[in-house]
Amino acid sequence: MIHIVGGGLAGCEAAYQAAQAGAEVTLYEMRPQKGTDAHQTETLAELVCSNSFRSDDMHNNAVGLLHEEMRRAGSLIMQAGEGARVPAGGAMAVDRDVFAQAVQTAIEQHPRITLKREAVETWPPDTWEQVIIATGPLTLQSLAADIKERTGEDALAFFDAIAPIVYKDSIDFSKAWFQSRYDKGDGKDYINCPLDEAQYTAFIAALLEGDTTDFKDWEKDTPYFEGCMPIEVMASRGPETLRFGPMKPVGLTNPNTGERPHAVVQLRQDNKLGTLYNIVGFQTKLKYGAQSDVFRMIPGLENASFARLGGLHRNTFINSPRLLEQDLRLSAEPRIRFAGQITGVEGYVESAAIGLLAGRFAAAEQSGQALNLPPRETALGALLWHITGEAMSDTFQPMNINFGLFPALEKRLKKKDRRPAMAKRALDALDAWLAPETLAAE
């Protein structure tokens, strides 16, 4: 029996992969017995931040390549994502409720998976011979304390901020318009709200003056993750920072003026019905009252009705390069594996990818098969190698998949040709890695 703690994306993917490989699995999810500051439902694999899995371009973007690798490896998360897609230009975005329900149904109906709605509050008992801890960024404090005691390492932590969601019918389309940057996708996957220079200056001032969430004493020195920086923290770095970040106006033309706006706020569809849109890149730690006041300064959002306001929660992760073997086992106690965000990968897809590998590794070990690591040239391999040794343990921080984690090409190519070449190399290596199981299935 393989025991998996945590019913998020990584835990569900690990359970599914292990069960598909023939193992018996028990999956533990603490909700609804215990809630968190970020979750709103009891459904497995709930998306608590953005509804985007980011770029789906497998030829030029590392996360798009990871999507394709996971599809070819039979990923549950990618299967559910495909069935819940909503328009998002070149990105993959999903209806979060449809997505989570699809994952939960697959887990509940799998003949080799038992779902237990109970919290694992302490270190797994010795009678559990195979364990995967996939409790994510919101690990129970009691279990986190046991992890710290068992590993002898202090838990690292950072804050992850959540963007607000707006009802589409409350947006003023006499000011806002549909368009994707450079007309990518179908050319109109985003709602754009333009700001002139005076409006932008006033918005930045209000953003910096808004009331923010108070930190507890033990939270004050916790660093933010650069890829999910609160909007007001970015604004504090300089008045032009947002114009070169989430509010950059490039690739867009205001149809009302025929000109590029000074700055722009983009909203992305958040559900299949198209009734909800999230404000792209606007993760925030502003208090709810301040959010309503400040975000309604944006042209087109003056009368915005919010389905969800932004929030802030603390993430924790282990020092994986120092603690984990290459097959994700804990060096100090090999019966324990870790998967998902707690290993120090950042992002929905990256978390699920490590769950995919952990589930496969655990099932292979249980059946006595030889360890089969993904090739170093693949996106799966790049992530695995990074967290299990290639990252510097003294400065280890959460990381999204990116081509900087891949080994260099043997031949020097022009810049525009490098990423497609890396992607082709990765997919060729992945297909060879998956070939034995493909032949066995035939």
N, C-alpha and C positions, 0 to 999 in steps of 0.2 A: 504494500500500500504506500502511495506517495501522498503526503499531507502537504497541502498548500494553504498558506495563511495570507488572506487578502483577496477580495473579489473585485479588484480594479482591472485595468486593461492587462497588466502583466500577469496577474494571478489567473485570470480567465484564460489568457492565451497559453500559459504554462499548463493549466489543467487540460485544456483541449488537446494540445500537442502530445502530452504524456498519454492521455486516454486513446488518442488516435493511433499511438504506437503500441497499444495493447495493455498499458498499465491500468491498475485500479487506482482511482484518485478520490481523495476527500478534500473538498474545497471549503475553507472557513471564511465567512464574511460576517463582520460584527454588526453591521446595520441590519435591522433596526434596533437591535439590543443596545448598541451604543452608536451615537451620532458623531458628527465632526462639525467644525466651524465652516466647512466649505460645501459639504454635500447637502442636497435638498430632497433627495428621494431615497428609496430603499433598493433601487435597481442596481444590479451588477454593472460594472464598467460605466458608471455615470461620468460624463465629461463635466468637470467643475470649472474649467476656465474657458478658453475659446472652443468653438465647434469645428475648428480647422485642423486638418492633418498636414497643412502647408502644401508646398508645391508637389504636383503630381508628374512633373517632367522627369522621366527616368533617364534621359540622355544628357541633361545639363545641370541637374540639381541633385545633390546627394540624398535628400530626403525622398525625392521622387524615385530615385534608384532603390532606396530602402523599401518603398512601397512595393515596387515590382518584385524585388527579391522575396518579400514576405508573401506576396500573392503566389509566387511559384512554389513556395514552401508550404502552402496550404494554410495560411494564417486565418484564424477565426476573426480577428479584429478587422482585417482587410475585407473579408467576405461580408461582414456586417456593415462595414463602411460603404461598400459598393451599393448595397441595398438601401442605404439611407442618404445617398448623396443629394446635395442641393447645389445650385449654381455658385461658382466662386472663381470664375476666370480660369487661370492655369493652376489653381490650387484644388485640393480635395477637401471639401467641407461637408458636414453631415447634419441631418436633423438629429439632435442629441437624444431625444426620447425614442425615436425609431431605432437608432443605433443601439442604445443600451438594452432595449427590449429584445432586439435580435440576438445580442450576445447572451443575455440571460436565458432566453428560450433554448439556445443551442446547448448551454451548460445543463439546464434542467432536464433536457430530453436525452442527453448522452447516456447510454447504458452503463458506461464505466466510470461515471462521475457522480459522487454523492455530495450534495450541497448542504452544508450545515450553517444555519444562521446563529452563530455564537462567536463570542470574542475569545481570541487566544491572548490572554493578558500577560503571560509570562513566557519564559523560555520554553520551547517545545519539550515535552517529556521524553525521557530516554527511550521509551518504548516505541517512539516514532523513528523508524530506521531511516526513512528518506523524507526530508522536509525542504520545502521552498518557502522562504519568507519574502512575500511580495506586498508588504503593508504600505508601501508608498511613502509619500511625503508627510502623511498624517498618522504615523505610527503611534499607537498608544504609549503614553509616557512610561507605564510600567514595563512594557515589552522593550521599549527603547533603553530603559535603565538596565535591563538584563543583557541586552546586546552590548552595551558599553562595558558592563562587568565582565562578560565572557570574552570580549575581544581585547580589552585593555586599552581601547582607543576612545577618545572623546568623539561624540557625534558631531559632525559638521552640520551647519544649518544656514538657510537663507530664506528670505521672504518671497512669496510668489503672489502676485496681484491679479485680480480678476476684473475683466472689462465689463461695463454695463451693457444691457440689452434694451433696445427701444422697439416699441410697437410701430410697425411701418405706417399704419394709418394716422399716426400722430406727427408724421414728418411733412413739412411744408414743401411741396414740389414746385411751387412757384419760384423757389430759391435753389432747391437741390435738384440733381439730375443723375441719371444712370449712365455710368461709363466705367470701363476698366482702364487701368493705365496702359497707354499705347494700344488701346482697343484689343487687348489680349482676351482669350476665351471667346465668348460670343460678343465681346465688346461692351457689354452693359451689365456686368455682374455685380457692380458696386454702386451704392448711393453716395454721391459726393456733395458735401456742404462747403461752399467757398467762403473764404475770409479775405477781405482786403487788408492793407497794412494796418490801418487804425483798429480794425476789429481784432486782428491777430495780436496786436500790442496790448489791447484791453483784456483779451482772453488770457494771455500769459500772466499779466499782473494779477488777475483774479485767481488763476490757478495757484500761483505762489502764495497768495494770501489766504487761501481756503483752509478750513480746519481739517486736520488729518488725524488718523487713528493714533491714539496714545500707545506707546510701547511699554511693556512691563520692564522692570530693571534688567531681567535676565535676557531680554530680547534686543536691547539697545545697540549692541555691538555686532548684531547679525548682519552679514553682507547681503545685498540684493544680487540676484542672478541677472547678468547683463541682458540676456535675451527676453526677460519679462520685467523690465524696469517700470515702476509706476510712473505715470505721465508727469506728475508734479516733480518727481525726482529728476527726470530728464530735463524738465524746464529749468530747474535750479542750476543746471550746468551752463546756462547761457541763453540769451533771448532768441537766438537763431537755431538752437539745438533741434527743436521740434520740426522746423522747416526743412531740416536735412534728415529727419526721421519719419515718424508716422504721418506727419502733416505736410510732407513734401508735395509740391504741386506738379511735379514733372509728369509728362505723359497724359495730361488732362487739359481739356479746353472747356471753359464755361460756355454753354450754348446761348446763354442770355447776353453775353458780352462779346463772344468770339475770341476771348483772350484767356491766357493762363492766369488763374487766381494767385494771389500772394501766398496763400496757404490753403490747405484743404483738409477736411475731416472725412474719412471714408467709413462707410458702414457695410457690413457683409451679411448676407442672408444667413439666418441661424436655424431655420426649420424648413421642412419641405413645403409647407403651406405658403411660405413667403410672408408670414405675418410678423416675424421677429427679425430684427437686424442688430448685430453687435457692433460697437464702435471699435474699429480696428486699431490695435496698439494703444488703447486707452485703459490699460490696467491702472488701478488707482488705489491709494490708501486714504483718499478724502472721506470724511464722514458723509453720511447719506444726504443731509441737508445741503452741505456744500456742493456735493455732486450735482444735485438738482439745479441749484442756482448757477453754477459755473458752466455746466454743459448746455444749459438752455441759452447761453450767450452765443452759441454757435448758430449762424444763419441756417434756417431750415429746421432747427431743433428748439425754437422758442417755446413751442407748446408740446414738446416731447413727453410722451408717457412711457415710463420705464417698467419693463417686465421684470428686470432685475438690475439693481445698482451694483457697482463694483465693490470689491472686498479685498481682504488681505489675510493670508494664512501663512503659517510657518512651515517650511519644508525641512526635513532631516534626511541625511544620507550618510552612508558609511565611507570610510577611506578604503575603497575597493582595491586600488593598486597595492596596498599594503596588506590587505586582509584576505583577498580571494585568490584561489587557484584559477587556472585558465578555464576550467569547466564550471566556474562560478561557485565552487565549494569553498566553505570557510576553512582556511588552513588549520585553525586550531580545533575544529570539530567538523570533519569531512562529511558527516551525514546531513549537514545543513548547507543549503544553497540560498543565495539571495537573487532576486530578480526585480526589474522595474526601476522606478525612480530612486529607490533607496540605495541602488548601486552607484548613483551619480551620473546616470544618463538623464537628459532633459528632453521632454516632449512626449506626447502621446505615443507616437509611432516607435520612437526609440525605446520607450518603456516596454511596449508590447513585444518588440524585437528581442529584448533580453529575456522576457518571459518565454518567448518561443524557444530560445536556445536552452534555457533552464529546464523546460519541460522535456525537451528532446534528450538532453544529457541525463536527466534523472531516469527516464524510461530506459535508456540504453544501459545505464549502470544496473538497474534492477534486473534486466534480462540477460546481463552478462556480456553484452556486446562491447566491442572496442570503442573508445572515445573517438568521435568523428567531428573535429572542430571545423567550422566554416573556413574557407580559404581566406587568407589575410587580405587578398585583393577585393573581397566583397564588402558591401556596406555592413552586413552582419558581422563579418570578421573584423572590420575596422573598429566598430563599436566595442566588440569583445576584447580585442587586443588593447584598446585604449584604457578600459576600466580595470583590466586585470594585469597591468604592468607597464604599459607604455606612457601613461600619464605620470607626472611627477607627484609622488605621494605627499611630499611636503607642501605642495601648493595645489592639491587636487580640488577642482571645482566642477560643478555639473556641466555637461557638454552635450550639445546637439550633434547629430551626424553632420559632417562636412568633409569636403574632399581633402582638407588638410590632414585628416586621419588616415588617408589611404597611402600605400607605398607609391613612390614616384614611378612614372613610366620609364621603361628602359630606353626609349627613344625620345629625343627632344622634339616637341611638336609646337606649332603655332598655338597661341593662347586659346583661340576659338575652337581648336581641335582637341585640346587636352581632356576636357571633361567628357565629351562623347567617347573618347578612346578609353578613359578610365571606366566609364559605364559599360562599354562593350566587354572590356576585360573582366569586369566584375560579374556580369551576367553569364559569360562563357564559363568562368570558374564556378559559379553557383550551379549551373546546369550539370557540370561534371560532379560536383559534390552531391547533388540530389539524384544522380543517375542510378545508383544501386537501388534506392527505394522505388524509383520510377519503373525500373525493370522488374522489381519484385511485384509491384502492383499489376503489371501486365501479365 
